[in-house]
Amino acid sequence: MSLVDLPDEPVGVGARLLDGAPPTREVLARAVFEGRPGHPVLLGRDHWAELIARVHGDSGARDLLSGADVRRIECGDLWSGLDRDGPG
């Protein structure tokens, strides 16, 4: 899953995420940029019900993705990870 306010996200970020965390029902992974969490993220089907239960307002999947079981794939060498609607 990625966000619409990331038009500059290079294809290589998604490719690295998929290489580092192949998409399965159990996968829970996210790209990080110099250690800072970002997008895209992979949310396997086994996590969808929990995601739906947790989503409120602008928090999205933040709470679910802050857990210890999330695979973090470093992509800072490919891109900054900055979005267009936040402070840069």
C-alpha positions as CSV (number, residue, x, y, z in Angstrom):
1,M,0.0,0.0,0.0
2,S,1.3,3.4,-0.8
3,L,-0.2,6.9,-0.6
4,V,-1.3,9.4,-3.3
5,D,0.9,12.2,-1.9
6,L,4.1,10.3,-2.8
7,P,4.3,11.0,-6.6
8,D,8.1,11.0,-6.6
9,E,8.4,7.5,-5.0
10,P,10.8,5.5,-7.3
11,V,9.7,2.1,-8.4
12,G,12.9,0.7,-6.8
13,V,11.4,1.3,-3.3
14,G,8.5,-0.9,-3.9
15,A,10.7,-3.5,-5.6
16,R,13.1,-3.6,-2.6
17,L,10.1,-3.9,-0.2
18,L,8.8,-6.9,-2.1
19,D,12.3,-8.5,-2.3
20,G,12.8,-8.1,1.4
21,A,9.4,-9.1,2.5
22,P,7.6,-11.3,-0.1
23,P,3.8,-10.8,-0.1
24,T,2.2,-13.5,2.0
25,R,-1.0,-13.6,4.1
26,E,1.2,-13.1,7.2
27,V,3.5,-10.3,6.0
28,L,3.7,-7.0,7.8
29,A,6.5,-4.8,6.5
30,R,7.3,-1.2,5.7
31,A,9.9,0.9,4.0
32,V,12.1,3.0,6.2
33,F,14.2,5.9,5.2
34,E,17.4,6.4,7.3
35,G,15.5,4.6,10.1
36,R,12.3,6.8,9.7
37,P,9.1,4.8,9.0
38,G,7.5,5.5,5.6
39,H,5.6,4.0,2.7
40,P,5.0,1.8,0.9
41,V,3.9,-0.9,3.4
42,L,2.8,-4.5,3.0
43,L,-0.2,-5.6,5.0
44,G,-0.9,-9.3,4.5
45,R,-4.5,-10.5,4.6
46,D,-4.1,-12.0,8.1
47,H,-3.8,-8.4,9.4
48,W,-6.8,-6.8,7.6
49,A,-9.4,-7.4,10.4
50,E,-7.1,-5.9,13.0
51,L,-6.4,-3.0,10.7
52,I,-10.1,-2.3,10.2
53,A,-10.6,-2.4,14.0
54,R,-7.8,0.1,14.6
55,V,-8.2,2.7,11.9
56,H,-9.5,6.0,13.3
57,G,-9.1,9.4,11.7
58,D,-5.7,10.1,10.3
59,S,-3.9,7.4,12.2
60,G,-4.4,4.8,9.4
61,A,-2.3,1.7,10.0
62,R,0.2,3.6,12.2
63,D,-0.6,1.7,15.4
64,L,-0.5,-1.7,13.7
65,L,2.8,-0.9,12.0
66,S,4.5,0.3,15.1
67,G,4.6,-3.3,16.5
68,A,7.7,-5.4,17.0
69,D,6.7,-7.9,14.3
70,V,7.0,-5.5,11.5
71,R,9.8,-6.1,9.0
72,R,11.6,-2.8,8.3
73,I,13.2,-2.5,4.9
74,E,15.8,0.3,4.6
75,C,15.3,2.3,1.4
76,G,17.0,5.6,2.4
77,D,19.6,5.1,-0.4
78,L,16.9,5.1,-3.0
79,W,14.7,8.1,-1.9
80,S,14.0,10.5,1.0
81,G,10.5,9.2,1.6
82,L,9.1,12.7,2.1
83,D,5.5,13.3,1.2
84,R,4.1,16.3,-0.5
85,D,1.6,17.5,2.1
86,G,3.8,17.5,5.1
87,P,6.8,19.6,6.2
88,G,9.8,18.8,4.1
